[in-house]
Amino acid sequence: MTKKEWNELVEEYGIELYPWSFQKPLSEITKDEYREAAEFILNVLVESDKGKKNRNRYQFIEVLKKDEF
């Protein structure tokens, strides 16, 4: 993946993961791997929010993009 593609996924999900967390260089990380990790984090956030503000994944993305978490 290129840095530009990485930045596009960060914008799409509102979550910036770190390349080192994948334990391989950025050039070897696929978009699917990034999406899978971002989806996992969003699912955890949604589950932990149940009974509080009851946000769905899209609401969380918007909150994360605005840095209002």
DSSP file (Angstrom, degrees, kcal/mol; ACC not computed):
  #  RESIDUE AA STRUCTURE BP1 BP2  ACC     N-H-->O    O-->H-N    N-H-->O    O-->H-N    TCO  KAPPA ALPHA  PHI   PSI    X-CA   Y-CA   Z-CA
    1    1 A M              0   0    0      0, 0.0    28,-0.2     0, 0.0     2,-0.2   0.000 360.0 360.0 360.0 145.9    0.0    0.0    0.0
    2    2 A T     >  -     0   0    0      1,-0.1     4,-2.4    25,-0.1     5,-0.1  -0.501 360.0-110.5 -90.4 165.3    1.2    3.5   -0.7
    3    3 A K  H  > S+     0   0    0      1,-0.2     4,-2.6     2,-0.2     5,-0.2   0.870 120.5  54.6 -62.1 -36.3    1.2    6.4    1.8
    4    4 A K  H  > S+     0   0    0      2,-0.2     4,-2.0     1,-0.2    -1,-0.2   0.929 109.0  46.5 -63.6 -45.4   -1.6    8.0   -0.2
    5    5 A E  H  > S+     0   0    0      2,-0.2     4,-1.9     1,-0.2    -2,-0.2   0.903 111.4  53.3 -62.5 -40.6   -3.8    4.9    0.0
    6    6 A W  H  X S+     0   0    0     -4,-2.4     4,-2.2     1,-0.2    -2,-0.2   0.941 108.8  48.6 -58.4 -48.9   -3.0    4.7    3.7
    7    7 A N  H  X S+     0   0    0     -4,-2.6     4,-2.3     1,-0.2    -1,-0.2   0.852 107.7  55.3 -62.8 -35.3   -4.2    8.3    4.2
    8    8 A E  H  X S+     0   0    0     -4,-2.0     4,-2.3     2,-0.2    -1,-0.2   0.896 109.1  47.1 -64.0 -39.8   -7.4    7.6    2.2
    9    9 A L  H  X S+     0   0    0     -4,-1.9     4,-2.6     2,-0.2     6,-0.4   0.870 109.2  53.9 -70.3 -36.3   -8.2    4.7    4.5
   10   10 A V  H  X S+     0   0    0     -4,-2.2     4,-2.4     1,-0.2     5,-0.4   0.933 112.0  45.5 -60.4 -44.4   -7.5    6.8    7.6
   11   11 A E  H  < S+     0   0    0     -4,-2.3    -2,-0.2     2,-0.2    -1,-0.2   0.900 112.6  51.1 -64.6 -41.4   -9.9    9.4    6.2
   12   12 A E  H  < S+     0   0    0     -4,-2.3    -2,-0.2     1,-0.2    -1,-0.2   0.909 123.6  27.1 -63.6 -43.7  -12.5    6.7    5.4
   13   13 A Y  H  < S-     0   0    0     -4,-2.6    -2,-0.2     2,-0.2    -1,-0.2   0.643  93.4-132.1 -97.5 -16.7  -12.5    5.1    8.8
   14   14 A G  S  < S+     0   0    0     -4,-2.4     2,-0.4    -5,-0.3    -3,-0.2   0.645  75.6 106.8  73.0  12.2  -11.5    8.0   11.1
   15   15 A I        -     0   0    0     -5,-0.4     2,-0.8    -6,-0.4    -2,-0.2  -0.988  57.8-155.1-127.7 123.9   -8.9    5.7   12.7
   16   16 A E        -     0   0    0     -2,-0.4     2,-0.2    -3,-0.1    -9,-0.0  -0.866  15.2-169.2-101.3 108.9   -5.2    6.0   12.1
   17   17 A L        -     0   0    0     -2,-0.8    -7,-0.0     1,-0.0     3,-0.0  -0.516  24.4-113.8 -85.3 161.3   -3.6    2.6   12.7
   18   18 A Y    >   -     0   0    0     -2,-0.2     3,-1.7     1,-0.1     4,-0.5  -0.840  10.6-136.1-101.3 134.2    0.2    2.4   12.9
   19   19 A P  G > >S+     0   0    0      0, 0.0     3,-1.7     0, 0.0     5,-0.8   0.859 104.3  61.2 -54.4 -36.8    2.1    0.4   10.2
   20   20 A W  G > 5S+     0   0    0      1,-0.3     3,-1.3     2,-0.2    -3,-0.0   0.756  90.3  69.2 -64.9 -21.6    4.3   -1.2   12.8
   21   21 A S  G < 5S+     0   0    0     -3,-1.7    -1,-0.3     1,-0.3    -4,-0.0   0.718  95.8  54.7 -69.0 -18.0    1.2   -2.7   14.4
   22   22 A F  G < 5S-     0   0    0     -3,-1.7    -1,-0.3    -4,-0.5    -2,-0.2   0.522 108.1-131.0 -88.3  -6.6    0.9   -5.0   11.4
   23   23 A Q  T < 5S+     0   0    0     -3,-1.3    -3,-0.2    -4,-0.3    -2,-0.1   0.826  76.5  77.8  59.4  36.5    4.5   -6.1   11.9
   24   24 A K  S   <S-     0   0    0     -5,-0.8    -2,-0.3     0, 0.0    -1,-0.2  -0.969  90.5 -76.9-160.8 162.6    5.5   -5.5    8.4
   25   25 A P    >>  -     0   0    0      0, 0.0     3,-1.9     0, 0.0     4,-0.6  -0.219  42.5-112.4 -64.2 154.6    6.4   -2.5    6.1
   26   26 A L  G >4 S+     0   0    0      1,-0.3     3,-1.2     2,-0.2    -6,-0.0   0.856 115.9  62.6 -52.9 -39.1    3.7   -0.3    4.8
   27   27 A S  G 34 S+     0   0    0      1,-0.3    -1,-0.3     3,-0.0   -25,-0.1   0.697 104.9  47.5 -64.1 -18.4    4.4   -1.5    1.3
   28   28 A E  G <4 S+     0   0    0     -3,-1.9     2,-0.4     2,-0.1    -1,-0.3   0.514  88.9  98.2-100.4  -7.3    3.3   -5.0    2.3
   29   29 A I    <<  -     0   0    0     -3,-1.2     2,-0.2    -4,-0.6     3,-0.0  -0.670  65.4-144.7 -83.9 132.8    0.1   -4.1    4.1
   30   30 A T     >  -     0   0    0     -2,-0.4     4,-2.0     1,-0.1     5,-0.2  -0.572  20.7-118.4 -94.4 160.2   -3.0   -4.6    2.0
   31   31 A K  H  > S+     0   0    0      1,-0.2     4,-3.0     2,-0.2     5,-0.2   0.879 116.3  56.6 -61.4 -37.8   -6.1   -2.4    2.1
   32   32 A D  H  > S+     0   0    0      2,-0.2     4,-2.6     1,-0.2    -1,-0.2   0.890 105.1  51.0 -62.7 -38.9   -8.1   -5.4    3.2
   33   33 A E  H  > S+     0   0    0      2,-0.2     4,-2.2     1,-0.2    -1,-0.2   0.921 112.2  46.6 -64.3 -43.1   -5.8   -5.9    6.2
   34   34 A Y  H  X S+     0   0    0     -4,-2.0     4,-2.8     2,-0.2     5,-0.2   0.944 113.1  48.9 -62.9 -47.4   -6.3   -2.3    7.2
   35   35 A R  H  X S+     0   0    0     -4,-3.0     4,-2.9     1,-0.2     5,-0.2   0.907 110.1  51.6 -59.5 -42.7  -10.0   -2.5    6.7
   36   36 A E  H  X S+     0   0    0     -4,-2.6     4,-2.1     2,-0.2    -1,-0.2   0.921 112.8  44.8 -61.5 -44.6  -10.2   -5.6    8.8
   37   37 A A  H  X S+     0   0    0     -4,-2.2     4,-2.2     2,-0.2    -2,-0.2   0.916 114.6  48.2 -66.7 -43.1   -8.3   -4.0   11.7
   38   38 A A  H  X S+     0   0    0     -4,-2.8     4,-2.6     1,-0.2    -2,-0.2   0.904 111.4  50.4 -64.8 -41.4  -10.3   -0.8   11.5
   39   39 A E  H  X S+     0   0    0     -4,-2.9     4,-2.6    -5,-0.2    -1,-0.2   0.897 108.6  53.0 -62.6 -40.8  -13.6   -2.7   11.4
   40   40 A F  H  X S+     0   0    0     -4,-2.1     4,-2.1    -5,-0.2    -2,-0.2   0.938 110.9  46.2 -59.9 -47.2  -12.5   -4.7   14.4
   41   41 A I  H  X S+     0   0    0     -4,-2.2     4,-2.4     1,-0.2    -2,-0.2   0.919 112.5  50.1 -63.5 -44.3  -11.8   -1.5   16.4
   42   42 A L  H  X S+     0   0    0     -4,-2.6     4,-2.7     1,-0.2    -1,-0.2   0.906 109.4  51.6 -61.1 -41.1  -15.1    0.0   15.3
   43   43 A N  H  X S+     0   0    0     -4,-2.6     4,-2.5     2,-0.2    -1,-0.2   0.895 109.6  49.9 -62.8 -39.8  -17.0   -3.1   16.4
   44   44 A V  H  X S+     0   0    0     -4,-2.1     4,-2.5     2,-0.2    -1,-0.2   0.918 111.5  48.9 -64.1 -43.1  -15.3   -3.0   19.8
   45   45 A L  H  X S+     0   0    0     -4,-2.4     4,-1.2     2,-0.2    -2,-0.2   0.923 112.2  47.9 -62.4 -44.4  -16.2    0.7   20.2
   46   46 A V  H  X S+     0   0    0     -4,-2.7     4,-0.7     1,-0.2     3,-0.4   0.926 113.1  48.1 -63.0 -44.8  -19.8    0.1   19.2
   47   47 A E  H >< S+     0   0    0     -4,-2.5     3,-0.8     1,-0.2    -1,-0.2   0.904 111.4  49.6 -63.4 -41.1  -20.1   -2.9   21.6
   48   48 A S  H 3< S+     0   0    0     -4,-2.5    -1,-0.2     1,-0.2    -2,-0.2   0.715 109.0  54.5 -71.9 -18.3  -18.5   -0.9   24.5
   49   49 A D  H >X>S+     0   0    0     -4,-1.2     3,-2.6    -3,-0.4     5,-1.3   0.590  77.5 121.4 -89.4 -12.7  -20.9    2.0   23.9
   50   50 A K  T <<5S+     0   0    0     -3,-0.8    -3,-0.0    -4,-0.7     3,-0.0  -0.259  79.9  18.4 -57.2 133.7  -24.1   -0.1   24.1
   51   51 A G  T 345S+     0   0    0      1,-0.1    -1,-0.3     0, 0.0    -2,-0.1   0.348 121.1  67.3  87.1  -6.6  -26.4    1.2   26.8
   52   52 A K  T <45S-     0   0    0     -3,-2.6    -2,-0.1     3,-0.1    -1,-0.1   0.681 126.2 -21.1-105.8 -90.0  -24.6    4.6   26.8
   53   53 A K  T  <5S-     0   0    0     -4,-0.6    -3,-0.1     2,-0.1    -4,-0.1   0.528  77.2-139.8-101.3  -8.6  -25.0    6.7   23.7
   54   54 A N      < +     0   0    0     -5,-1.3     2,-0.2     1,-0.2    -4,-0.1   0.892  34.1 175.3  51.2  49.3  -25.9    3.8   21.5
   55   55 A R        -     0   0    0    -10,-0.1    -1,-0.2    -9,-0.1     2,-0.2  -0.568  22.0-138.1 -81.1 147.2  -23.9    5.0   18.5
   56   56 A N     >  -     0   0    0     -2,-0.2     4,-2.2     1,-0.1     3,-0.2  -0.467  35.0 -92.0 -94.8 177.8  -23.6    2.8   15.4
   57   57 A R  H  > S+     0   0    0      1,-0.2     4,-2.1     2,-0.2     5,-0.1   0.847 125.6  51.8 -61.8 -35.2  -20.4    2.3   13.4
   58   58 A Y  H  > S+     0   0    0      2,-0.2     4,-1.9     1,-0.2    -1,-0.2   0.873 108.9  50.2 -70.5 -36.5  -21.1    5.2   11.1
   59   59 A Q  H  > S+     0   0    0     -3,-0.2     4,-2.4     2,-0.2    -2,-0.2   0.895 109.6  51.9 -66.3 -38.9  -21.7    7.6   14.0
   60   60 A F  H  X S+     0   0    0     -4,-2.2     4,-3.1     2,-0.2     5,-0.2   0.904 106.5  53.3 -63.6 -40.8  -18.4    6.5   15.5
   61   61 A I  H  X S+     0   0    0     -4,-2.1     4,-2.4     1,-0.2    -1,-0.2   0.928 110.7  47.1 -59.9 -43.9  -16.6    7.2   12.3
   62   62 A E  H  X S+     0   0    0     -4,-1.9     4,-1.6     2,-0.2    -1,-0.2   0.906 113.1  48.5 -64.7 -41.1  -18.0   10.7   12.3
   63   63 A V  H  X>S+     0   0    0     -4,-2.4     5,-2.2     1,-0.2     4,-0.6   0.921 112.7  48.3 -63.8 -44.1  -17.1   11.2   15.9
   64   64 A L  H ><5S+     0   0    0     -4,-3.1     3,-0.8     1,-0.2    -2,-0.2   0.890 108.9  52.9 -65.5 -38.8  -13.6    9.9   15.4
   65   65 A K  H 3<5S+     0   0    0     -4,-2.4    -1,-0.2     1,-0.2    -2,-0.2   0.851 111.9  45.9 -64.1 -33.7  -13.1   12.1   12.3
   66   66 A K  H 3<5S-     0   0    0     -4,-1.6    -1,-0.2    -5,-0.2    -2,-0.2   0.519 109.2-127.0 -85.9  -5.8  -14.1   15.2   14.4
   67   67 A D  T <<5 +     0   0    0     -3,-0.8    -3,-0.2    -4,-0.6    -2,-0.1   0.893  69.6 130.3  60.8  42.4  -11.9   14.0   17.3
   68   68 A E      <       0   0    0     -5,-2.2    -4,-0.2     1,-0.1    -1,-0.1   0.182 360.0 360.0-108.5  14.4  -14.8   14.2   19.7
   69   69 A F              0   0    0     -6,-0.3    -1,-0.1    -5,-0.1    -5,-0.1   0.526 360.0 360.0 -66.9 360.0  -14.4   10.8   21.3
